[in-house]
Amino acid sequence: MTKNEIIEAVAFAIIPEGAVLIERDVGHGVSVGRSGNNQQGLEMMLARMYCDLFQQQFDYLLDEPTPYLFASLHSHLIASRASQIACNRGLEFSLYPEAQVIEGFGKMITRLRGFAQELGIAYDEPVDPLGQ
């Protein structure tokens, strides 16, 4: 499993089981998901955004997974969750309630830990204020 495969699988952990993922470029490099449910389509867009962001942030690393990749990605997930929660608190209306944000990032962190265990990679987990 490569670095980018891990990042993609972690980012897409927020998509509900059974959701159909059909991506297409709708211009300007934006990929969107299509589903029978608008919320799932938004989750697919968000997952793609996180995937692209993290792949760019870790582009300098080798393709082989390392403890550094896992620790850094874990830290970025915690920081991204905190940023999304802070943004949501500043809005009158949010598509993603705080509980849903926390649940989604919890799924990503759980998947990240699972890959580390599966690959036999031990890493120092960052301190998570929410204990996920």
Rosetta blueprint (number, residue, H / E / L):
1 M L
2 T L
3 K H
4 N H
5 E H
6 I H
7 I H
8 E H
9 A H
10 V H
11 A H
12 F H
13 A H
14 I H
15 I L
16 P L
17 E L
18 G L
19 A L
20 V L
21 L L
22 I L
23 E L
24 R E
25 D E
26 V L
27 G L
28 H L
29 G L
30 V L
31 S E
32 V E
33 G L
34 R L
35 S L
36 G L
37 N L
38 N H
39 Q H
40 Q H
41 G H
42 L H
43 E H
44 M H
45 M H
46 L H
47 A H
48 R H
49 M H
50 Y H
51 C H
52 D H
53 L H
54 F H
55 Q H
56 Q H
57 Q H
58 F L
59 D L
60 Y L
61 L L
62 L L
63 D L
64 E L
65 P L
66 T L
67 P H
68 Y H
69 L H
70 F H
71 A H
72 S H
73 L H
74 H H
75 S H
76 H H
77 L H
78 I H
79 A H
80 S H
81 R H
82 A H
83 S H
84 Q H
85 I H
86 A H
87 C H
88 N H
89 R H
90 G L
91 L L
92 E L
93 F L
94 S L
95 L L
96 Y L
97 P L
98 E H
99 A H
100 Q H
101 V H
102 I H
103 E H
104 G H
105 F H
106 G H
107 K H
108 M H
109 I H
110 T H
111 R H
112 L H
113 R H
114 G H
115 F H
116 A H
117 Q H
118 E H
119 L H
120 G L
121 I L
122 A L
123 Y L
124 D L
125 E L
126 P L
127 V L
128 D L
129 P L
130 L L
131 G L
132 Q L
